[in-house]
Amino acid sequence: MIVVMSRNATKEEINNVEKKLSELGFSTHPIYGEVKTVIGAIGDKRYLNTHEITSMPGVECLVPIMKPYKLASRELQQNNTIIDVGGVKIGGSNIVVMAGPCAIESADTFLETAVKVKEAGARILRGGAFKPRTSPYSFQGLEEDGLKILAEAREVTGLKIVTEVVDTRDVELVNSYADILQIGARNMQNFRLLREAGMTTKPVLLKRGLSATIEEWLMAAEYILAAGNPNVILCERGIRTYETATRNTIDMSAIPVIKELSHLPIVVDPSHATGMWKYVGALAKGAVATGADGLIIEVHSNPASALSDGPQSLRPEKFAQLMKELQAVAAAVGRNI
């Protein structure tokens, strides 16, 4: 439920309501607006005497949250969440592009790509150190050595870094290197991993599961939020359908639907959505036009030799050209890139 405080409620009155709700077993999530403060209260309403709360000084009313995802819901928070990643803001007027190879293969090739995506206008550098693959015989990533290369690339370029964590045992390690923790599609409903990521303070990029509904996706985000981490970025990366012409089927309608249902920012991964580099540009433009807050694009200096997802990776020069084309699309919808 939401406790709406009156316009003139004092800080002491807000604190008293929070304290009372905590005593009743509710977790509280105050949101301080320019005009009013609201307190999101998550817990078992059977133990709540609503009159006891509404009669407290400074309380205007109680409003139930009807959606099962309470903290992720637009009902709780009307204003869009803007996530600040060391000065790079995701969810505002600027569309943030994350780019880099699917997997970190060596320091030299990764740094080469990192410099080129920075020059093209990317704000965040992506790269996989832990690579969950369909086949156990495929390249699984450089693990901590890969994280060290990521950190070196951050020092060289100044770009923030996003990388995937695939196991609860690795959360602390990845958290010590990354600026954004990525939860991949295969782990969207790995609830223990979601909770562990939620206990960090780093932003979490949550990819949509292979066949997940939007409600299931938002419920996965709820696990992270409920664990105490408010910094969740949703990522649409295509879902599995009967169509085989592309690797996955991108759900472009998910962007406006998420914008209506949730205050969380949403980015789009056109690389995994198609599995083919030649379609990446068109879907990237479509995502920007549809309202995405960012893009995550795979770029590799030599896709033919890539150890992971080469066919869907753009060459640096193709990426640079795409960034120029995206500027016009962003301007057409009143945003910047």
Rosetta silent file (secondary structure, phi, psi, omega in degrees, C-alpha in Angstrom):
SEQUENCE: MIVVMSRNATKEEINNVEKKLSELGFSTHPIYGEVKTVIGAIGDKRYLNTHEITSMPGVECLVPIMKPYKLASRELQQNNTIIDVGGVKIGGSNIVVMAGPCAIESADTFLETAVKVKEAGARILRGGAFKPRTSPYSFQGLEEDGLKILAEAREVTGLKIVTEVVDTRDVELVNSYADILQIGARNMQNFRLLREAGMTTKPVLLKRGLSATIEEWLMAAEYILAAGNPNVILCERGIRTYETATRNTIDMSAIPVIKELSHLPIVVDPSHATGMWKYVGALAKGAVATGADGLIIEVHSNPASALSDGPQSLRPEKFAQLMKELQAVAAAVGRNI
SCORE:     score description
SCORE:     0.000 S_00000001
   1 L     0.000  168.389  177.943    0.000    0.000    0.000 S_00000001
   2 E  -119.972  128.132  172.764    0.960    3.665   -0.229 S_00000001
   3 E   -97.035  113.585 -179.967    0.688    6.079    2.680 S_00000001
   4 E   -91.596  118.653  178.146    0.187    9.555    1.228 S_00000001
   5 E   -85.527  151.151 -179.351    1.448   12.244    3.568 S_00000001
   6 L   -68.897  162.449 -176.638   -0.177   15.673    3.589 S_00000001
   7 L   -56.885  -35.518 -174.886    1.435   18.602    1.830 S_00000001
   8 L  -101.169   15.653 -178.994    2.583   20.133    5.134 S_00000001
   9 L   -60.889  137.242 -179.708    3.732   16.928    6.828 S_00000001
  10 L   -86.971  165.159  177.324    6.885   17.425    8.870 S_00000001
  11 H   -60.594  -38.214  179.441    9.964   15.225    8.803 S_00000001
  12 H   -64.053  -41.122  179.475    9.112   14.080   12.331 S_00000001
  13 H   -65.670  -40.219  177.713    5.598   13.044   11.276 S_00000001
  14 H   -62.854  -44.707  179.418    6.979   11.108    8.309 S_00000001
  15 H   -62.643  -38.053 -179.511    9.492    9.361   10.581 S_00000001
  16 H   -65.857  -38.511  178.196    6.764    8.491   13.087 S_00000001
  17 H   -66.861  -44.648  176.846    4.650    6.850   10.368 S_00000001
  18 H   -57.725  -44.133 -178.826    7.657    4.878    9.123 S_00000001
  19 H   -62.872  -43.299 -179.806    8.433    3.768   12.676 S_00000001
  20 H   -64.431  -43.512  178.842    4.859    2.641   13.283 S_00000001
  21 H   -63.127  -39.516  177.852    4.729    0.678   10.028 S_00000001
  22 H   -63.233  -39.516  178.057    8.048   -0.997   10.869 S_00000001
  23 H   -62.859  -29.550  179.638    6.668   -2.018   14.260 S_00000001
  24 L   -86.791    3.064  175.887    3.764   -3.679   12.424 S_00000001
  25 L    93.589   11.986 -179.748    6.196   -5.687   10.280 S_00000001
  26 L   -93.979  141.722  167.961    6.129   -3.558    7.129 S_00000001
  27 E   -87.468  138.493 -173.572    9.185   -2.601    5.119 S_00000001
  28 E  -115.201  146.690 -177.907    8.969    1.072    4.220 S_00000001
  29 E  -139.354   86.198 -178.770   10.147    2.932    1.139 S_00000001
  30 E   -71.098  142.002  176.077    9.667    6.712    1.406 S_00000001
  31 E  -125.927  114.828 -175.114    9.598    8.745   -1.789 S_00000001
  32 E   -93.098  109.392  178.514   10.148   12.457   -1.278 S_00000001
  33 L   -94.665  174.193  179.550    8.394   14.517   -3.929 S_00000001
  34 L   -67.483  -32.200 -177.108    8.495   18.252   -4.562 S_00000001
  35 L  -107.580  -46.144 -176.996    5.005   18.696   -3.123 S_00000001
  36 L  -131.996  158.566  172.410    4.211   15.562   -1.122 S_00000001
  37 E  -108.448  137.421  172.963    5.944   12.571    0.387 S_00000001
  38 E  -121.413  150.836  179.487    4.543    9.066    0.001 S_00000001
  39 E  -120.075  115.302  172.927    5.616    5.972    1.885 S_00000001
  40 E   -77.321  129.740 -178.357    5.466    2.611    0.168 S_00000001
  41 E  -124.307  118.831 -177.652    4.672   -0.065    2.752 S_00000001
  42 E  -113.498  122.869  179.983    5.192   -3.732    1.905 S_00000001
  43 L   171.131 -169.262 -177.335    3.917   -6.384    4.302 S_00000001
  44 L   -87.771  110.325 -175.643    0.961   -8.405    5.568 S_00000001
  45 H   -71.028   -8.876  178.380   -2.074   -6.127    5.738 S_00000001
  46 H   -64.216  -25.293 -178.051   -3.868   -8.532    8.093 S_00000001
  47 H   -95.306   11.778 -175.281   -1.899   -7.007   10.952 S_00000001
  48 L  -107.370  126.789  168.761   -2.781   -3.452    9.965 S_00000001
  49 L   -94.845  102.281 -172.812   -5.441   -1.286   11.574 S_00000001
  50 H   -60.558  -35.079 -179.704   -5.900    1.236    8.802 S_00000001
  51 H   -63.769  -33.950  179.985   -7.580    3.756   11.093 S_00000001
  52 H   -61.690  -35.765  179.677   -4.524    3.667   13.340 S_00000001
  53 H   -80.940  -46.408 -176.840   -2.375    4.863   10.450 S_00000001
  54 H   -65.757  -21.787  179.659   -4.801    7.333    8.874 S_00000001
  55 L   -86.463   -4.838  179.389   -5.356    9.029   12.256 S_00000001
  56 L   -72.586  144.437  179.563   -1.637    9.736   12.695 S_00000001
  57 L   -57.595  133.746  176.461   -0.565   13.385   12.302 S_00000001
  58 L    93.075   -9.972 -178.752    0.506   14.249    8.767 S_00000001
  59 E   -87.697  130.232  177.707   -1.239   11.320    7.033 S_00000001
  60 E   -92.414  -48.604 -179.718   -3.608   12.220    4.200 S_00000001
  61 E  -169.108  169.523  173.041   -4.782    8.775    3.072 S_00000001
  62 E  -111.038  138.751  178.834   -3.893    5.141    2.297 S_00000001
  63 E  -128.780  123.915  178.683   -3.920    3.843   -1.286 S_00000001
  64 L   -72.380  147.708  172.320   -3.670    0.117   -2.100 S_00000001
  65 L   -98.168  117.421 -173.159   -1.193   -1.058   -4.742 S_00000001
  66 L   -82.977  -26.952 -177.891   -3.104   -3.439   -6.972 S_00000001
  67 L   -73.534  147.735  178.075   -0.179   -4.813   -8.972 S_00000001
  68 L   -69.006  -25.410  175.399    1.710   -7.843   -7.573 S_00000001
  69 L   -92.630  101.128 -171.556    4.994   -6.015   -8.191 S_00000001
  70 L   -77.331  -54.203 -173.609    4.705   -3.322   -5.538 S_00000001
  71 L   -74.308  -27.886  179.367    8.033   -1.507   -5.606 S_00000001
  72 L   -83.156   -9.238 -170.566    8.447   -1.658   -9.379 S_00000001
  73 E   -77.536  145.208  173.137    4.948   -0.346   -9.980 S_00000001
  74 L   -66.426  -21.181  176.522    4.057    3.058  -11.383 S_00000001
  75 L   -62.406  -37.563  179.819    1.333    3.063   -8.707 S_00000001
  76 L   -75.542  -43.489 -174.133    4.003    3.511   -6.041 S_00000001
  77 L  -133.540  113.297 -177.994    6.151    6.026   -7.913 S_00000001
  78 L   -75.348  -38.089 -178.500    4.787    8.255  -10.648 S_00000001
  79 L   -77.354  145.011  178.568    8.091    9.869  -11.606 S_00000001
  80 L   -64.294  138.954  172.550   10.576    7.903  -13.679 S_00000001
  81 L   -74.986  130.485  175.300   13.519    6.453  -11.790 S_00000001
  82 L  -113.330  120.378 -175.475   16.784    7.917  -13.038 S_00000001
  83 E  -100.097  122.131 -177.277   19.797    5.766  -12.190 S_00000001
  84 E   -96.761  112.201  178.603   23.091    7.562  -11.761 S_00000001
  85 E  -104.211   81.760  179.958   26.075    5.399  -12.695 S_00000001
  86 L    56.837   39.931 -179.780   28.961    7.592  -11.634 S_00000001
  87 L    99.930  -14.791  174.097   27.572   10.585  -13.509 S_00000001
  88 E   -93.111  114.281 -173.455   26.007    8.627  -16.393 S_00000001
  89 E  -100.985  124.220 -178.558   22.260    8.941  -15.906 S_00000001
  90 E  -109.808  122.757 -179.844   19.946    6.254  -17.263 S_00000001
  91 L   116.392   -2.728  179.109   16.241    7.033  -17.488 S_00000001
  92 L   -98.582 -148.568 -176.772   16.379   10.758  -18.205 S_00000001
  93 L   -77.058  -21.943  179.480   16.361   12.729  -21.437 S_00000001
  94 E   -88.213  134.933  175.466   19.654   11.253  -22.635 S_00000001
  95 L   -89.820  121.320 -174.473   19.673    7.833  -24.287 S_00000001
  96 E   -96.258  128.142  179.112   22.664    5.902  -22.966 S_00000001
  97 E  -105.154  126.765  174.324   24.495    3.491  -25.260 S_00000001
  98 E  -107.127  134.256 -175.662   26.438    0.561  -23.805 S_00000001
  99 E  -149.797  155.982  179.292   28.769   -1.187  -26.230 S_00000001
 100 E   151.677  177.362 -177.937   31.571   -3.715  -26.449 S_00000001
 101 L   -73.148  157.768  177.304   32.217   -7.369  -27.283 S_00000001
 102 L   -59.781  -47.272 -177.495   30.090  -10.202  -25.962 S_00000001
 103 E  -126.568  144.985  173.791   33.109  -11.798  -24.271 S_00000001
 104 L   -81.396  119.654 -174.554   36.450  -10.473  -23.108 S_00000001
 105 L  -106.115  -37.970  177.459   39.030  -12.523  -25.006 S_00000001
 106 L  -159.762  159.889 -178.119   42.318  -10.712  -24.435 S_00000001
 107 H   -63.624  -43.511 -175.048   43.506   -7.384  -23.073 S_00000001
 108 H   -64.295  -50.602 -177.359   44.738   -6.070  -26.422 S_00000001
 109 H   -67.664  -35.912 -179.367   41.607   -6.780  -28.468 S_00000001
 110 H   -68.611  -45.208 -179.855   39.283   -5.614  -25.700 S_00000001
 111 H   -64.013  -36.242  177.579   41.114   -2.336  -25.148 S_00000001
 112 H   -60.464  -46.529  179.758   41.172   -1.703  -28.899 S_00000001
 113 H   -67.819  -40.346 -179.007   37.400   -2.068  -29.070 S_00000001
 114 H   -58.026  -44.531 -179.853   36.883   -0.070  -25.864 S_00000001
 115 H   -63.424  -39.695 -176.545   38.732    2.938  -27.267 S_00000001
 116 H   -72.213  -37.823  178.554   36.754    2.827  -30.508 S_00000001
 117 H   -70.877  -31.327  175.145   33.300    2.606  -28.892 S_00000001
 118 H   -63.986  -45.773 -179.720   34.268    5.516  -26.625 S_00000001
 119 H   -61.536  -32.599 -178.451   35.260    7.575  -29.664 S_00000001
 120 H   -78.935  -14.506  177.000   31.915    6.754  -31.308 S_00000001
 121 L   117.701    3.799  176.424   29.930    8.039  -28.314 S_00000001
 122 L   -65.045  146.885 -179.858   29.222    5.027  -26.083 S_00000001
 123 L  -105.760  -21.566 -177.852   28.940    5.942  -22.393 S_00000001
 124 E  -133.621  140.097 -177.819   29.235    2.469  -20.864 S_00000001
 125 E  -101.283  126.902  178.040   31.512   -0.421  -21.823 S_00000001
 126 E  -105.211  152.396  176.395   30.113   -3.944  -21.915 S_00000001
 127 L   179.594  136.117 -176.610   32.053   -7.191  -21.834 S_00000001
 128 E   -94.988  123.320  173.591   31.487  -10.677  -20.472 S_00000001
 129 L   -96.125  -33.483  174.345   33.972  -12.206  -18.038 S_00000001
 130 L  -113.181  121.388 -173.484   31.643  -15.058  -17.045 S_00000001
 131 L  -120.495   99.191  173.589   29.832  -16.510  -20.057 S_00000001
 132 L   -72.185  123.491 -175.272   26.962  -18.952  -19.519 S_00000001
 133 L  -122.210  155.222  178.499   26.675  -20.871  -22.785 S_00000001
 134 L   -61.721  -40.326  178.731   24.228  -23.432  -24.123 S_00000001
 135 L   -98.441  133.389  177.819   27.095  -25.872  -24.698 S_00000001
 136 L   -69.444  -10.780 -178.597   29.449  -26.705  -21.814 S_00000001
 137 L   -94.663   -6.206  178.285   32.236  -27.001  -24.406 S_00000001
 138 L   -79.041  163.015  179.478   31.921  -23.401  -25.637 S_00000001
 139 L   -57.135  126.099 -173.916   34.140  -20.585  -24.376 S_00000001
 140 L  -104.336    3.331  177.730   33.041  -19.784  -20.821 S_00000001
 141 L    99.843  163.968 -177.590   34.935  -16.530  -20.291 S_00000001
 142 L   -89.494   -3.266  178.356   38.162  -15.438  -18.573 S_00000001
 143 L    57.095 -129.850 -173.128   36.426  -14.983  -15.184 S_00000001
 144 H   -63.401  -32.178  175.946   38.450  -12.784  -12.783 S_00000001
 145 H   -60.193  -37.422  176.682   41.170  -12.217  -15.374 S_00000001
 146 H   -66.569  -39.004  177.625   38.443  -10.800  -17.599 S_00000001
 147 H   -62.723  -37.253  178.777   37.227   -8.535  -14.790 S_00000001
 148 H   -65.782  -37.371  177.077   40.757   -7.193  -14.414 S_00000001
 149 H   -66.511  -40.437  176.028   40.847   -6.378  -18.128 S_00000001
 150 H   -57.147  -48.463 -178.739   37.496   -4.599  -17.766 S_00000001
 151 H   -62.267  -37.991  177.186   38.854   -2.514  -14.909 S_00000001
 152 H   -64.355  -41.345  179.008   41.940   -1.647  -16.961 S_00000001
 153 H   -64.393  -34.947  176.601   39.743   -0.545  -19.862 S_00000001
 154 H   -63.453  -41.304  178.963   37.782    1.685  -17.504 S_00000001
 155 H   -63.966  -38.920 -176.889   41.016    3.355  -16.415 S_00000001
 156 H   -73.021  -42.837 -171.791   42.091    3.898  -20.020 S_00000001
 157 H   -99.227  -24.277 -173.448   38.771    5.152  -21.425 S_00000001
 158 L    82.316   -0.232  179.161   36.901    6.569  -18.448 S_00000001
 159 L   -75.352  143.267  170.143   33.851    4.501  -19.441 S_00000001
 160 E   -72.955  158.462 -174.602   31.744    2.839  -16.762 S_00000001
 161 E  -124.031  143.235  175.394   31.539   -0.944  -17.105 S_00000001
 162 E  -124.729  134.196  179.396   28.706   -3.480  -17.119 S_00000001
 163 E  -150.781  156.244 -173.042   29.304   -7.217  -16.913 S_00000001
 164 E   -84.959  142.615  169.850   27.285  -10.312  -16.123 S_00000001
 165 L  -114.970  132.377 -171.316   27.229  -12.218  -12.857 S_00000001
 166 L  -116.760   -6.049 -174.316   25.970  -15.788  -13.186 S_00000001
 167 L  -144.608  142.062  178.879   26.368  -17.310   -9.729 S_00000001
 168 H   -57.902  -31.636 -177.882   25.589  -16.209   -6.181 S_00000001
 169 H   -70.356  -14.557 -176.882   29.154  -17.146   -5.232 S_00000001
 170 H  -104.555   -2.543 -174.994   30.524  -14.559   -7.676 S_00000001
 171 H   -59.314  -47.684 -177.902   28.364  -11.561   -6.725 S_00000001
 172 H   -62.009  -41.291  179.796   30.881  -10.121   -4.267 S_00000001
 173 H   -64.292  -51.875 -177.980   33.748  -10.573   -6.741 S_00000001
 174 H   -63.733  -39.034  179.580   31.938   -9.027   -9.717 S_00000001
 175 H   -60.214  -30.442 -178.471   30.573   -6.252   -7.503 S_00000001
 176 H   -74.005  -16.000 -179.667   34.140   -5.287   -6.570 S_00000001
 177 H  -109.312  -42.621 -167.405   34.973   -4.592  -10.237 S_00000001
 178 L   -82.475  156.833  170.544   31.777   -3.620  -12.081 S_00000001
 179 L   -94.240  -28.062  176.280   29.775   -0.393  -12.137 S_00000001
 180 E  -134.449  130.599  174.738   26.625   -2.271  -13.236 S_00000001
 181 E   -90.814  129.807  177.717   25.839   -5.917  -12.516 S_00000001
 182 E  -102.136  131.812  170.645   24.071   -7.720  -15.359 S_00000001
 183 E  -105.850  117.044 -175.171   21.625  -10.566  -14.727 S_00000001
 184 L   -74.729  168.684 -176.358   21.276  -12.535  -17.963 S_00000001
 185 H   -57.837  -39.531 -177.620   18.113  -13.882  -19.538 S_00000001
 186 H   -69.166  -17.653 -178.416   18.771  -17.436  -18.344 S_00000001
 187 H  -108.737   10.655 -176.517   19.013  -16.195  -14.748 S_00000001
 188 L   -56.848  -32.623  179.205   16.026  -13.857  -14.723 S_00000001
 189 L  -111.596   26.956  170.129   14.201  -16.203  -12.335 S_00000001
 190 L   -84.993   87.553 -166.541   17.248  -17.311  -10.371 S_00000001
 191 H   -66.647  -31.794  176.674   15.714  -15.835   -7.241 S_00000001
 192 H   -66.434  -39.271  177.870   18.699  -16.420   -4.965 S_00000001
 193 H   -66.936  -40.285  178.521   20.920  -14.579   -7.431 S_00000001
 194 H   -60.747  -43.294  179.226   18.392  -11.744   -7.678 S_00000001
 195 H   -64.024  -42.163  179.676   18.372  -11.380   -3.901 S_00000001
 196 H   -62.182  -43.491  177.522   22.171  -11.377   -3.737 S_00000001
 197 H   -64.413  -34.471  178.955   22.338   -8.674   -6.401 S_00000001
 198 H   -68.464  -19.235  179.113   19.674   -6.770   -4.484 S_00000001
 199 L   -88.778    0.263  172.776   21.888   -6.699   -1.416 S_00000001
 200 L   -94.143  172.208  177.045   24.556   -4.735   -3.282 S_00000001
 201 L  -103.751   -2.908 -178.186   24.384   -1.021   -3.955 S_00000001
 202 L   -77.614  145.593  173.262   25.412   -1.286   -7.622 S_00000001
 203 L   -57.917  147.498 -178.885   22.805   -0.808  -10.368 S_00000001
 204 E  -119.889  123.620  174.550   21.497   -4.093  -11.791 S_00000001
 205 E   -92.318  111.071 -174.734   20.745   -4.588  -15.505 S_00000001
 206 E  -104.160  108.738  178.673   18.003   -7.244  -15.562 S_00000001
 207 E   -79.620  145.263  178.324   17.509   -8.963  -18.905 S_00000001
 208 L   -70.450  138.725  179.260   14.106  -10.394  -19.784 S_00000001
 209 L   -64.440  161.318 -174.288   13.923  -14.182  -19.741 S_00000001
 210 L   -56.118  -35.756 -178.742   13.741  -16.192  -22.953 S_00000001
 211 L  -133.515   28.842 -174.692    9.990  -16.784  -22.629 S_00000001
 212 L   -81.819  140.487  170.343    9.063  -14.475  -19.755 S_00000001
 213 L   -75.392  165.137  178.670    5.919  -12.402  -19.645 S_00000001
 214 H   -63.401  -37.897  178.642    6.220   -8.744  -18.733 S_00000001
 215 H   -64.912  -41.885  177.558    4.651   -9.433  -15.335 S_00000001
 216 H   -62.023  -38.533  178.281    7.176  -12.207  -14.629 S_00000001
 217 H   -62.858  -46.703  179.503    9.966   -9.836  -15.634 S_00000001
 218 H   -68.158  -32.565  175.812    8.714   -7.121  -13.287 S_00000001
 219 H   -67.316  -33.530  174.958    8.303   -9.657  -10.488 S_00000001
 220 H   -65.020  -41.794  175.808   11.966  -10.598  -10.978 S_00000001
 221 H   -60.700  -34.917 -179.043   12.846   -6.912  -10.639 S_00000001
 222 H   -61.279  -35.344  177.230   10.772   -6.873   -7.465 S_00000001
 223 H   -59.439  -42.725 -179.360   13.131   -9.412   -5.869 S_00000001
 224 H   -67.912  -45.939 -179.544   16.047   -7.014   -6.370 S_00000001
 225 H   -63.207  -43.230 -178.091   14.076   -4.000   -5.153 S_00000001
 226 H   -66.326  -24.810  178.338   12.710   -5.847   -2.128 S_00000001
 227 L   -78.939   -6.317  174.352   16.236   -6.837   -1.118 S_00000001
 228 L   114.826   -0.962 -178.889   17.057   -3.137   -0.771 S_00000001
 229 L  -103.686  110.899 -177.572   18.543   -2.118   -4.131 S_00000001
 230 L   -83.643   -1.767 -169.915   16.415    0.545   -5.898 S_00000001
 231 L  -100.514   76.636 -179.079   18.684    0.731   -8.951 S_00000001
 232 E  -111.818  130.813  175.413   17.211   -1.695  -11.474 S_00000001
 233 E  -114.299  122.192  178.950   17.488   -1.249  -15.239 S_00000001
 234 E   -83.370  145.851  179.882   15.241   -3.497  -17.332 S_00000001
 235 E  -133.841  114.330  172.691   16.589   -4.892  -20.610 S_00000001
 236 E   -82.439  122.178 -175.760   14.454   -6.201  -23.464 S_00000001
 237 L  -129.379   19.246 -179.048   16.618   -8.651  -25.464 S_00000001
 238 L    90.195  144.715  179.605   14.084  -10.536  -27.531 S_00000001
 239 E  -119.489  163.377 -177.488   11.935  -13.499  -26.566 S_00000001
 240 L   -84.985  124.103  176.286   11.613  -16.994  -27.963 S_00000001
 241 L  -130.239 -170.543  179.105    8.744  -17.490  -30.425 S_00000001
 242 L   -76.346  -12.394 -176.976    8.004  -19.863  -33.294 S_00000001
 243 L   -73.937  133.937 -178.516    9.876  -17.555  -35.703 S_00000001
 244 L  -114.656    1.338 -178.498   13.285  -18.854  -36.812 S_00000001
 245 L   -67.450  -28.269  176.913   14.369  -16.086  -39.212 S_00000001
 246 L  -126.658  166.192 -177.616   16.153  -14.344  -36.339 S_00000001
 247 L   -59.886  -44.956  176.484   17.741  -15.605  -33.138 S_00000001
 248 L  -138.022  177.926  176.571   14.899  -14.180  -31.028 S_00000001
 249 E  -114.380  113.916 -178.596   11.856  -11.982  -31.597 S_00000001
 250 L   -71.272  135.370  179.063   12.233   -8.492  -30.174 S_00000001
 251 L  -100.299   84.254 -177.897    9.149   -7.306  -28.321 S_00000001
 252 L   -65.136  -27.304  179.466    9.178   -3.607  -29.164 S_00000001
 253 L   -67.255  -18.420  178.957    5.759   -3.213  -27.553 S_00000001
 254 H   -61.974  -27.965 -176.803    7.380   -4.044  -24.212 S_00000001
 255 H   -64.590  -57.290  178.529    8.908   -0.559  -24.142 S_00000001
 256 H   -66.795  -30.007  177.939    5.649    1.476  -23.928 S_00000001
 257 H   -64.632  -46.892  177.362    4.041   -1.219  -21.779 S_00000001
 258 H   -60.531  -42.077  179.831    6.886   -1.025  -19.249 S_00000001
 259 H   -60.103  -32.475  178.346    6.706    2.765  -19.347 S_00000001
 260 H   -78.293  -40.008 -172.559    3.040    2.558  -18.385 S_00000001
 261 H   -86.359  -27.892 -170.195    3.378   -0.119  -15.700 S_00000001
 262 E  -136.166  155.106  176.090    6.700    0.780  -14.092 S_00000001
 263 L   -91.529   -4.138 -176.269    8.913    3.726  -13.204 S_00000001
 264 L   -75.532  145.858  176.636   12.084    1.722  -13.922 S_00000001
 265 L   -71.124  154.544  179.683   14.222    2.595  -16.974 S_00000001
 266 E  -131.378  133.038  174.378   14.319    0.177  -19.897 S_00000001
 267 E  -117.747  164.651 -176.781   17.101   -0.459  -22.413 S_00000001
 268 E  -124.785  138.790  177.314   17.073   -2.674  -25.495 S_00000001
 269 L  -109.252   92.576 -178.730   19.629   -5.223  -26.705 S_00000001
 270 H   -74.769  -15.265 -179.072   19.177   -5.432  -30.501 S_00000001
 271 H   -71.014  -52.853  178.462   22.209   -7.721  -30.866 S_00000001
 272 H   -71.007  -26.301 -178.622   20.767  -10.682  -28.959 S_00000001
 273 H   -65.355  -31.913 -175.790   17.310   -9.898  -30.289 S_00000001
 274 H  -108.758  -38.012 -175.114   18.357  -10.633  -33.880 S_00000001
 275 L    77.878    2.044 -178.952   21.544  -12.679  -33.743 S_00000001
 276 L  -137.838  126.267 -173.664   22.634  -10.967  -36.997 S_00000001
 277 H   -59.071  -32.588 -173.526   24.591   -7.730  -37.226 S_00000001
 278 H   -68.651  -15.485  178.178   22.803   -6.521  -40.359 S_00000001
 279 H   -99.953   -8.326 -173.477   19.508   -6.127  -38.471 S_00000001
 280 H   -62.231  -44.308 -176.977   20.960   -4.457  -35.383 S_00000001
 281 H   -60.875  -45.274 -178.480   20.826   -0.894  -36.719 S_00000001
 282 H   -62.670  -42.767 -179.107   17.169   -1.001  -37.712 S_00000001
 283 H   -71.568  -33.907  176.735   16.082   -2.391  -34.349 S_00000001
 284 H   -61.962  -43.306  178.164   18.279    0.080  -32.470 S_00000001
 285 H   -65.459  -41.265  178.264   16.571    2.954  -34.263 S_00000001
 286 H   -62.412  -38.567 -179.977   13.167    1.431  -33.621 S_00000001
 287 H   -65.065  -42.681  178.382   13.933    1.093  -29.911 S_00000001
 288 H   -63.622  -44.254 -179.935   14.950    4.747  -29.644 S_00000001
 289 H   -64.190  -29.472 -176.365   11.830    5.844  -31.525 S_00000001
 290 H   -85.532  -10.029  174.535    9.641    3.700  -29.260 S_00000001
 291 L   115.431   10.892  179.585   10.981    5.264  -26.064 S_00000001
 292 L   -62.404  147.829  179.347   13.897    3.131  -24.840 S_00000001
 293 L   -89.334   -7.951 -179.376   16.205    4.791  -22.319 S_00000001
 294 E  -175.509  173.958  178.041   19.279    3.090  -23.712 S_00000001
 295 E  -134.777  148.580  171.649   20.816    0.444  -25.932 S_00000001
 296 E  -125.870  114.440 -168.335   23.327   -2.325  -25.304 S_00000001
 297 E  -124.639  135.707  179.273   25.116   -3.260  -28.532 S_00000001
 298 E   -85.619  129.466 -179.420   27.793   -5.837  -29.246 S_00000001
 299 E  -133.395  133.771 -178.860   30.867   -4.494  -31.028 S_00000001
 300 L  -140.796  139.291 -177.437   33.980   -6.481  -31.924 S_00000001
 301 L   -67.309  -25.561  178.074   37.083   -5.420  -33.859 S_00000001
 302 L  -146.352   79.859 -174.799   37.074   -8.708  -35.783 S_00000001
 303 H   -54.246  -30.904 -177.734   33.689  -10.491  -35.505 S_00000001
 304 H   -63.773  -26.106 -179.001   34.857  -13.416  -37.652 S_00000001
 305 H  -103.611    4.555 -177.448   37.340  -14.416  -34.956 S_00000001
 306 L   -63.516  140.590  179.187   35.102  -13.701  -31.948 S_00000001
 307 L   -82.278  -10.547 -179.778   34.841  -16.529  -29.437 S_00000001
 308 L  -150.798  125.442  171.231   31.230  -15.610  -28.645 S_00000001
 309 L    57.585   38.046  176.052   28.394  -14.153  -30.750 S_00000001
 310 H   -58.664  -42.782 -176.146   30.515  -12.900  -33.642 S_00000001
 311 H   -60.763  -21.708 -178.582   27.635  -12.985  -36.180 S_00000001
 312 H  -102.374    4.139 -176.428   25.649  -10.414  -34.209 S_00000001
 313 L   -92.707  136.827  174.870   28.563   -8.054  -33.478 S_00000001
 314 E   -83.434  146.335  168.451   29.099   -4.798  -35.325 S_00000001
 315 L   -72.910  153.843 -177.824   32.528   -3.751  -36.497 S_00000001
 316 H   -54.269  -39.108 -179.733   33.657   -0.482  -34.853 S_00000001
 317 H   -67.757  -34.670  176.108   33.184    1.529  -38.057 S_00000001
 318 H   -67.690  -38.989  178.360   29.612    0.221  -38.444 S_00000001
 319 H   -64.393  -43.516  179.299   28.924    1.120  -34.824 S_00000001
 320 H   -60.658  -41.480  178.330   30.270    4.640  -35.315 S_00000001
 321 H   -65.379  -41.115  179.159   27.998    5.131  -38.331 S_00000001
 322 H   -62.180  -40.970 -179.994   25.005    3.812  -36.387 S_00000001
 323 H   -59.954  -38.528  177.350   25.663    6.252  -33.543 S_00000001
 324 H   -65.240  -42.101 -179.155   25.478    9.145  -36.010 S_00000001
 325 H   -68.073  -33.417 -179.699   22.203    7.844  -37.440 S_00000001
 326 H   -67.751  -26.618 -179.824   20.726    7.378  -33.977 S_00000001
 327 H   -60.431  -40.454 -179.794   21.229   11.049  -33.178 S_00000001
 328 H   -67.796  -39.180  179.248   18.604   12.045  -35.738 S_00000001
 329 H   -65.682  -43.728  179.813   16.101    9.490  -34.408 S_00000001
 330 H   -61.879  -43.471  179.531   16.665   10.644  -30.834 S_00000001
 331 H   -62.003  -35.188 -179.114   16.181   14.286  -31.811 S_00000001
 332 H   -65.350  -25.812  179.801   12.921   13.409  -33.569 S_00000001
 333 L  -107.900   17.917  173.700   11.460   12.116  -30.278 S_00000001
 334 L    75.879   29.588 -179.735   12.836   14.971  -28.179 S_00000001
 335 L  -131.111  175.182 -179.830   15.844   13.197  -26.683 S_00000001
 336 E  -121.807  158.035  176.713   19.621   13.187  -26.953 S_00000001
 337 L  -137.581    0.000    0.000   22.166   10.439  -27.531 S_00000001
